[in-house]
């Protein structure tokens, strides 16, 4: 048997689940996450395929007077891409997702 607190929480969860804004927000977050994740996977697996099939391309120096190779620069670029895409997700979450989530939860509290 549910206590009164458990029952009110259940009503609150149902109110959130019944809100179409909640499902739209979940789809929006999912699309962004899959898109950014896909970009990382494309970059990473492209790098791995180059390692597998064109390794000589990666060992070339960036310039005539440097010991830094194309492979090192490409690896650092992938790391920078991951950091940048994480920043994009955080920016989007702080700018839009958190506000929408707060509105949905506040409305559910008022109506539950």
C-alpha positions as CSV (number, residue, x, y, z in Angstrom):
1,X,0.0,0.0,0.0
2,X,1.3,3.5,-0.9
3,X,1.7,6.1,1.7
4,X,0.2,9.5,1.1
5,X,3.7,10.8,0.1
6,X,4.2,8.0,-2.3
7,X,0.7,8.6,-3.8
8,X,1.4,12.3,-4.3
9,X,4.7,11.5,-5.9
10,X,3.0,9.0,-8.2
11,X,0.5,11.7,-9.2
12,X,3.3,14.2,-9.7
13,X,5.1,11.7,-12.0
14,X,1.9,11.0,-13.9
15,X,1.3,14.7,-14.4
16,X,4.9,15.2,-15.8
17,X,4.5,12.2,-18.1
18,X,1.1,13.4,-19.4
19,X,2.7,16.8,-20.3
20,X,3.4,17.0,-24.0
21,X,6.2,19.5,-23.3
22,X,8.0,16.8,-21.3
23,X,8.0,14.4,-24.3
24,X,9.1,17.2,-26.7
25,X,11.9,18.1,-24.3
26,X,13.0,14.4,-24.1
27,X,13.1,14.2,-27.9
28,X,15.0,17.5,-28.2
29,X,17.6,16.3,-25.7
30,X,17.9,12.9,-27.3
31,X,18.4,14.4,-30.8
32,X,21.1,16.7,-29.6
33,X,22.8,14.0,-27.6
34,X,22.7,11.6,-30.6
35,X,23.9,14.2,-33.0
36,X,26.8,15.3,-30.9
37,X,27.7,11.7,-30.1
38,X,27.5,10.9,-33.8
39,X,29.9,13.7,-34.6
40,X,32.4,12.4,-32.0
41,X,32.1,8.9,-33.4
42,X,32.6,10.0,-37.0
43,X,35.8,11.9,-36.0
44,X,37.1,9.1,-33.8
45,X,36.5,6.3,-36.3
46,X,37.8,8.4,-39.2
47,X,41.0,8.7,-37.2
48,X,41.1,5.0,-36.5
49,X,40.5,4.2,-40.2
50,X,43.4,6.5,-41.2
51,X,45.6,4.7,-38.7
52,X,44.6,1.4,-40.2
53,X,44.8,2.2,-43.9
54,X,47.0,5.3,-44.3
55,X,49.4,5.3,-41.3
56,X,52.2,7.0,-43.4
57,X,50.0,10.1,-43.6
58,X,49.9,10.4,-39.9
59,X,53.7,10.3,-39.3
60,X,54.5,13.2,-41.6
61,X,55.7,16.2,-39.7
62,X,53.6,19.3,-39.7
63,X,56.4,21.4,-41.0
64,X,60.0,21.1,-42.1
65,X,61.4,22.2,-38.7
66,X,59.0,20.5,-36.3
67,X,58.9,17.0,-34.8
68,X,55.2,17.3,-34.2
69,X,53.4,15.0,-36.6
70,X,50.0,15.1,-38.4
71,X,48.9,12.3,-36.2
72,X,49.6,14.1,-33.0
73,X,47.8,17.2,-34.2
74,X,44.8,15.1,-35.4
75,X,44.6,13.3,-32.0
76,X,44.7,16.6,-30.2
77,X,42.0,18.0,-32.5
78,X,39.7,15.1,-31.7
79,X,40.2,15.7,-28.0
80,X,39.5,19.4,-28.6
81,X,36.4,18.5,-30.6
82,X,35.1,16.3,-27.7
83,X,35.6,19.2,-25.2
84,X,33.9,21.7,-27.6
85,X,30.9,19.4,-28.2
86,X,30.6,18.8,-24.5
87,X,30.5,22.6,-24.1
88,X,27.8,22.9,-26.7
89,X,25.6,20.4,-24.9
90,X,26.2,22.1,-21.5
91,X,25.4,25.5,-23.1
92,X,22.2,24.2,-24.6
93,X,21.2,22.4,-21.4
94,X,21.8,25.6,-19.3
95,X,20.2,27.9,-21.8
96,X,17.1,25.9,-22.8
97,X,16.7,22.4,-21.3
98,X,16.9,23.5,-17.6
99,X,14.3,26.2,-18.1
100,X,11.9,24.0,-19.9
101,X,12.4,21.2,-17.3
102,X,11.8,23.7,-14.4
103,X,8.5,24.9,-16.1
104,X,7.3,21.3,-16.5
105,X,8.1,20.3,-12.9
106,X,6.6,23.5,-11.5
107,X,3.4,23.1,-13.5
108,X,3.1,19.4,-12.4
109,X,3.6,20.4,-8.7
110,X,0.8,23.0,-9.0
111,X,-1.6,20.6,-10.8
112,X,-0.8,17.3,-8.9
